[in-house]
């Protein structure tokens, strides 16, 4: 597997993984328009190779995620997705570990994410990687069915394997 900055052409692959407006909203939030096009998705998620990452196995994109700058102290992992037919095979774990390691390389002391409270599989994964649920930020306007999680990063040299 290879973790690398995402390419604009990856967006077409990701779009094929999102079958309807409900799944789009669960994955990307209310700011992303559906139906998706590469141009609208790029604009709506503020796509950049500096904040978007792909996980490839052989020649195929198998996962995608973003790291959004929230403060000098925190990057936020967002829009984490694995190709639907490949879920449950460890690609999500590899993708999340890679995002955590990238945040550590960039010397951020914390990484956060949001996850739907009913997504027990994702919550279990995030907990196993050291994330813990915290009280949501007061300025947060997300719905009550979202869980805010955060992980402290001890050192850029202490990567998760």
N, C-alpha and C positions, 0 to 999 in steps of 0.2 A: 504494500500500500504506500501511496505517496501523497503527502499533504503539501499543498502549494497554494499560492495566491490564485484566486478564481479568475477566470477569463470571461469576457462578455458572452462568448458563445456557450458557456455553461448554463446561462439563463434559459435557453431553449430546452435543455435537458430537464432542468428543475421544473419548468412549467409543465412538462409532461407528467410529473409526479403529483400534481395538484388537480384533482378531478372536478372540484366545484367550489363555489363561493364560500361555503362553510369551512372546508378544509383550508382554503386560502386564508381566511380570517384566523383560524386556529394557529396556522403556521406563522403568518406574517403580521397579524394585527389589522386593525381597522383602516390604517392609512394606505393599504395596498389595494389597488383597484382590481376588480375581476369583471370580465375575463382578462387573463394575463396576456401580455405581449412582452417580448424581450425589451422593447423600448420603455413601456410603462413600468415594468418591474424594475429595470435599471434605475429609473427616475425615482420611483416610490421607495426603494430600499437604499437610496443614495449609494449605489454600487460603485465600488472602487477596488482595484487589486490590493490597496492598502488596508481595506477593512473586510474583505470578503475572501473566503478560503474554500477550496475544494479538496475532497479526498477522492483519490483515484485508485482503482485496482486494475492493473494492466492498462488498458486504454479507456476504460469506462469510468465516468464520474459516478461515484456511489454515495457521496455525501457533500453537504454544503453548510456553511455557517458563517456568521459575521462576528466581528469584534468591534463594538461601537464605543468610542471615547465618551465617557460620562464625566470624568474629572481627572485630575492628575493622580488620583489615588485608585481609580477604578475603570476597568473596561467591562463592557456588558456583552455577553454572548447572546446572540440573537439569530433568529431564523434558522435554527439548527434543523436539518432534515436529512434523512437517509432514504434512498430509493425504496419505494414500498416493497418490491419483491425481495429485498435484501435485509429487511428489518429482522432483528433477533439473531443476527450472525456476528455481532461484535463490532460492526462498522460505526455505530453510534458512540460506543466507548472509545474507539480509536480517534474518531473525529473530535469528541469532547476533550480527550487527553491532549490532542494536538492544539486545540484552541487554548487550553489552560497553559500549555508549554509556551505558546506564542506570546500570551499575555505576560508570562514570567520573563521571557527573553526581552520584551519591551520594558521590563522593570516596573510593572504595575504591581502594587501590593495586594490588590483585590480584583476578583472577577465575579460578576453577578449574572443572573439570568432570571427570566420569568417562565413559569410553566403552569399549565392548567392544573388545578387541584385534582381533577379526575384522571390525569395522565399518570397513573401509578407506576407504569413501566419507566417512564422518563424520570420521575421523582426518585425511584429506587436507584437508577443509574447515577443521577447527580449526587445523591447521598453517598453512594459507594466511592465517588470521586472526591469526597470531602466537602461538598456544598452543604449548607444548612439553611433551613428556612428561617427568615428573619421578618420582623415586623416591617410592613411596607413603608416606604418613605411618605411623609405627609404630603408632598407635592405630587405624588403618584396619582394618576387619574385612571388607572386600570380597573377593570371590573373586579368584584369580590371573588370571582371564581379563579383568580390568578394567584399563584404562590410566588413570592420573591425569595430567591435563594442567593447565597453569597459564599465565596471561598476565599480565604486568606492565602496568599502566595508567599511562602517563606523566603525563597531566594530564586533568582533566575538560573542558578546552577543546580537547583534541586528539582529537576524535571520529573514528572510522573511517567513511568514506563508502562 
